[in-house]
């Protein structure tokens, strides 16, 4: 982990600190956020692996997608995606249905239970994040919000940003 200058000091140390120093600090913050995100998900009503959660979120974002599209979206092979879907279907979270036009193709849909589990995970994550944000000073929250908006705007104009979204 990067030395952030002591407890509670999450600012760059001086005018000599450039984007590289800030990038290192942000990487530490992202790592902490990832841990918070993961712990909140594991406290949900049904414990799912990050891979299973990503699969459910992918299906949620594109209801009716096929197994090949899911595998591509998760950057895994179709056999791995099929086994993943088998486990999610066995848990009652995912439903496979024949495509109405192509008998060889199977569509994937979230079940009501799958939708409920994703809402539970999202709610727990939002609560964990809100708790962390509540511990910050209002000016720090405002600065974080402005910084994140600036980061997102810069990312939208960065060449290759679309390719990085899949990471």
Secondary structure as UniProt FT lines:
FT   TURN            7..8
FT   TURN            15..16
FT   HELIX           19..42
FT   HELIX           50..61
FT   TURN            62..64
FT   HELIX           67..74
FT   HELIX           78..90
FT   TURN            91..92
FT   STRAND          94..98
FT   TURN            103..104
FT   STRAND          106..110
FT   HELIX           112..134
FT   HELIX           138..157
FT   TURN            159..160
FT   HELIX           161..164
FT   TURN            165..166
//
